[in-house]
Amino acid sequence: MWFSSVINMYKIIVFTIIIHVARSLRVTDISVPRYAELGSTIIMKCNFTLGSGKLNSVKWYKDELEFFRYLPDVNLPNTNIQIFPQNGIALDMSKSDKNHVALTDLTYNSSGLYKCEVSSDAPDFKTDTRNGSLTVNAYLRYEPVISGVADRYSPGETITANCTAGPSNPAPRISWFINDEEVGLKNLRQYHTIENGDNLYSRSLGLQFQVGEGHFLPSTDYINIQCKATVADMSLETFMRPHRLQYTSAIESSLQRFRNNSTSITTTLFRGWVMILLTLITMVSPL
């Protein structure tokens, strides 16, 4: 009997706690974007349940400084929302209410920790909070550029390429891929980050490897090299620039180099003969 009584008492306690929680003020959800685009507009959300209480206020803070307050019982029209100026905070009042706060024209100073605080009125006088972090970035506007590569290569030759991406903030992270496989550090060449002004940065990453027969894709005779640029772990802001390199035999490669050298030699000889002829003409011309 005593065991049954203990079980029943336990059920009553649990039921009472559940009822109390259900009837209490509680912030159920907060929505703050982890990342946002420089100059864009975002809407942050704060959902809550009052239980049996009555709403007293909804307050928003950035880095523990209040910038927005909603008061439901203000009698004068258009005065139930109060704002407190803060660096990096520009409010769109037409989209802000007790559950939403709209920030527009985001700057780097808009980054920070945002907190929603909901308070109930008498007789409860409860308060609950939840927070979320925002970072403002300047994302890539252009695809990365691959430079320094020829159109054809033969096994044994060395491919040396550069990938440049930016400007952005933070500086882009660059990765190289050969036939969809990421390239290891031993084949990469690191360069210094370039500052472009206005807190924007560009970055380059070199690629160098010796071509092998296995690099050429079956039935296509192509090598697919790709440059991937990423800003702040945002997949939507990732660009991948492919570049296809065609197979050529060693003989074809040598012939092409011979043609290039022959063309260069012929051009140099032609220029030399022109200079000689001009000199002779000058010498035999009557004074």
Secondary structure in CASP SS format (residue, H / E / C, confidence):
PFRMAT SS
TARGET T0000
AUTHOR 0000-0000-0000
METHOD secondary structure of the structure
MODEL  1
M C 1.00
W H 1.00
F H 1.00
S H 1.00
S H 1.00
V H 1.00
I H 1.00
N H 1.00
M H 1.00
Y H 1.00
K H 1.00
I H 1.00
I H 1.00
V H 1.00
F H 1.00
T H 1.00
I H 1.00
I H 1.00
I H 1.00
H H 1.00
V H 1.00
A H 1.00
R C 1.00
S C 1.00
L C 1.00
R E 1.00
V E 1.00
T E 1.00
D E 1.00
I E 1.00
S E 1.00
V C 1.00
P C 1.00
R C 1.00
Y E 1.00
A E 1.00
E E 1.00
L C 1.00
G C 1.00
S C 1.00
T C 1.00
I E 1.00
I E 1.00
M E 1.00
K E 1.00
C E 1.00
N E 1.00
F E 1.00
T E 1.00
L C 1.00
G C 1.00
S C 1.00
G C 1.00
K C 1.00
L E 1.00
N E 1.00
S E 1.00
V E 1.00
K E 1.00
W E 1.00
Y E 1.00
K E 1.00
D C 1.00
E C 1.00
L E 1.00
E E 1.00
F E 1.00
F E 1.00
R E 1.00
Y E 1.00
L C 1.00
P C 1.00
D C 1.00
V C 1.00
N C 1.00
L C 1.00
P C 1.00
N C 1.00
T C 1.00
N C 1.00
I E 1.00
Q E 1.00
I E 1.00
F C 1.00
P C 1.00
Q C 1.00
N C 1.00
G C 1.00
I C 1.00
A C 1.00
L E 1.00
D C 1.00
M H 1.00
S H 1.00
K H 1.00
S C 1.00
D C 1.00
K C 1.00
N C 1.00
H E 1.00
V E 1.00
A E 1.00
L E 1.00
T C 1.00
D C 1.00
L C 1.00
T C 1.00
Y H 1.00
N H 1.00
S H 1.00
S C 1.00
G E 1.00
L E 1.00
Y E 1.00
K E 1.00
C E 1.00
E E 1.00
V E 1.00
S E 1.00
S E 1.00
D C 1.00
A C 1.00
P C 1.00
D C 1.00
F C 1.00
K C 1.00
T E 1.00
D E 1.00
T E 1.00
R E 1.00
N E 1.00
G E 1.00
S E 1.00
L E 1.00
T E 1.00
V E 1.00
N E 1.00
A E 1.00
Y C 1.00
L C 1.00
R C 1.00
Y C 1.00
E C 1.00
P C 1.00
V E 1.00
I E 1.00
S E 1.00
G C 1.00
V C 1.00
A C 1.00
D C 1.00
R E 1.00
Y E 1.00
S C 1.00
P C 1.00
G C 1.00
E C 1.00
T E 1.00
I E 1.00
T E 1.00
A E 1.00
N E 1.00
C E 1.00
T E 1.00
A E 1.00
G E 1.00
P E 1.00
S E 1.00
N E 1.00
P C 1.00
A C 1.00
P C 1.00
R E 1.00
I E 1.00
S E 1.00
W E 1.00
F E 1.00
I E 1.00
N C 1.00
D C 1.00
E E 1.00
E E 1.00
V C 1.00
G C 1.00
L H 1.00
K H 1.00
N H 1.00
L E 1.00
R E 1.00
Q E 1.00
Y C 1.00
H C 1.00
T C 1.00
I E 1.00
E E 1.00
N E 1.00
G E 1.00
D C 1.00
N C 1.00
L E 1.00
Y E 1.00
S E 1.00
R E 1.00
S E 1.00
L E 1.00
G E 1.00
L E 1.00
Q E 1.00
F E 1.00
Q E 1.00
V C 1.00
G C 1.00
E H 1.00
G H 1.00
H H 1.00
F C 1.00
L C 1.00
P C 1.00
S C 1.00
T C 1.00
D C 1.00
Y E 1.00
I E 1.00
N E 1.00
I E 1.00
Q E 1.00
C E 1.00
K E 1.00
A E 1.00
T E 1.00
V C 1.00
A C 1.00
D C 1.00
M C 1.00
S H 1.00
L H 1.00
E H 1.00
T C 1.00
F E 1.00
M E 1.00
R E 1.00
P E 1.00
H E 1.00
R E 1.00
L E 1.00
Q E 1.00
Y E 1.00
T C 1.00
S C 1.00
A H 1.00
I H 1.00
E H 1.00
S H 1.00
S H 1.00
L H 1.00
Q H 1.00
R H 1.00
F H 1.00
R H 1.00
N H 1.00
N H 1.00
S H 1.00
T H 1.00
S H 1.00
I H 1.00
T H 1.00
T H 1.00
T H 1.00
L H 1.00
F H 1.00
R H 1.00
G H 1.00
W H 1.00
V H 1.00
M H 1.00
I H 1.00
L H 1.00
L H 1.00
T H 1.00
L H 1.00
I H 1.00
T H 1.00
M H 1.00
V H 1.00
S C 1.00
P C 1.00
L C 1.00
END
